[in-house]
Amino acid sequence: MILKSLSSLLLLGGLVACVSAPPPRLADNVSRTQFVAATYRLGVGDRIRIDVFREADLSGEASVESTGYINYPLIGYVPAVGLTTRELELDLARRLRGGYLRNPDVRAYVVRYRPVFVSGAVRNTGAYPFTEGLTVEKALTLASGMTPLGSPRRVYVLREGAPASAREKVALDAPLYPGDTLFVEEGVF
């Protein structure tokens, strides 16, 4: 009985801690080991699915264009860059309430994240699809591995939106996020 009460109290304390502090943005906390889709901010190249309950004509997929907007039926271009999917849902519902629907139930989620870029001393440089749980080592595998001159001790990541001088040295088990650029330098012998 005491053990059950103690575990309930610990669970409640954990929930209160989660509610009281807003989660950090992905770019602000590089050391996190888990990608959190709920706090993910949309960016150019993301493909999203929007569902409006009982409104098939207003449901479908859209890509975030280079302008930072999505093209949405009836409304036209809607800003999306920098928003979470929840913020986009609320914005679309507000706009649809403005003369189109009484009480729209809008859901949005990412169906394809923007890619991760791999360059430097790897066999196949290029853009690779982001998937949740992607690490440096997995991205290097997608790029067919390092060249014989590539150094696993000289691997850097540049987070999307950061200046080039902000690139960071990373370990092979470091997480990657959509839009990251991974660079492998040649080793010094």
N, C-alpha and C positions, 0 to 999 in steps of 0.2 A: 504494500500500500504506500509506504513512504517512498519507495523507489519509483513507483508510478507517478506520484505527486511531484517528485523531484524532476523527472523527465519532462512532465508537462510544463513545469515552471521554466526549465531550460529552453524548451521549444517556444514558449511564449516570449521569453526574453530575447531569443533570436529573431522572432518576428517583429518585435518592437524595434530592435536595432535596425532591421531592414527598412522599416517604415520611416524611422526618424532621420536617416541619412540618405540623401539622394545618391544613386549610383554614379561613379565617375564615368566620364566619356572615355571611349576606347583609346583615343590618342593621348589622354592625360595619364593613363596608368599602363605603361608598357609591360609591367611585371605580372599582370594578370595571366592566368593560365587557361582561362575559359572564355570563349566568345559568348557574349550575352546578346541575343537577338533583340530582346525587349528594349535595350538602351542603344541599339545600333542607329546611327544617323545615316540617312540616305545620301547617296552621292551619284554623280554622273556615271552612267553605265549600269546602274542597278535596274533590274526588271522586277516590277511589283504586280501583284494580283489584287484587284479591288472587287469586292463583292458587296452589292447592295441587296438586302433581303427583299425578295419578291420583285426585283427590278432587273431582269435579264439584260435589257438594253443598256443599263448603267454599270453592268458588271463586265470585267475583262482584265486584260493585262496591258501594262504600259511601261515604257522605259523612261528613265530619267534622262532627258536630253542634255546636250552640251550647254544649253542655256540655263539648266537647273530646274526646268519645269517638266511636267507631264502634260500630255494633251488628253483632256477628259471630256466625254460626251456632254452636251448641253452647256457646260461651263466654259470650255476652252482650255487655255493654258493655266495651270495651277502650280505655284512654287512647291518644290519637293526637297531640294538639296538642304541638308542640315536638319531635317525633321526626322523624328522617329515615326514608325508606321502608325502609332497611336495618335500622334499629333496630326498626321496626314488624314487619318480617319475623322478626327474632330473637325478639321478644316473643311473637308469635303461635305460632311454632314451639315455644317453651318451654311455652306454655299448652296447645297441642295434645298435646304429649308427656305432659302431666300427666293421663293417663287416656284419651286418645282415639286417638292414633296413635303408632306406634313411632318412626319417624324422618321426620317431615314435612318436605317440601321446599316452603317457602313463598316466593313472590315477590310483591312489591308495587310498584306504580308509580302515579304521578299521571296520571289521564286528563283531569282538568280542574282547573286552578288557581283559587284564589279571585280575584275580579275586582280591577281597578284602578278607582279612583274619580276622576272628573274634575269639577271645579267652578269657579265663578268666572266670569270674562268669556269663556265659550265658548258656542257656539250650542246645544249639547245636553248639559247636565250629566247625570251618571248613572254607573252601574257598567258597565264594559266588560271583556270577557274578556281575561285575560292570556294572551299567547303568548310563547314564548322569543324574545328579541331585541327586545322591546317597548321603544321609547324614548319620550321626552316628545313629540317631534314626531309619532310614529305614534299615540300616544294622543290628541293634539289632533286629528288627522285623523279618528279614530274618533268624536270629539265634534263633527264637522263644522266644525272650526276655531274660531278666536277670533272674538269679536264685533269690530266696528270699534273699540271702545274697549280691547280686550285688548292688553296689552303683552308682546311676546316677551322683554323684558328684566326682566319682573317675574313670572316663573314659579317656583313653589315646590313642593316635594314634602315630604310628611310620611310617613315610613316607619311601617309598621304597628307598633303597640306603643310608639311614641315619644310623649312628651308634646307637646302642641300647640306649645309654645315651641321645640321642636327642629326645626321645619320649616326646610328648606334651600333656598336659591336654586339653580336648576339651569339648565343650558343645554339647548337643544332636542335635542341628541344624547345627553343623559344617559340611562342605562338605568333602567327601572322594574322593580319586583318585585311579586309577588302581594301584594295588600292595601294597596299604596301609594295615597295620596291626592294628586292633582295639583291645584294651585290656580293660576289665572291672575288677577292683579290688573289693574285698569284702569290705563292709562297716564296720566301727569300731563302736561298740555299747557301 
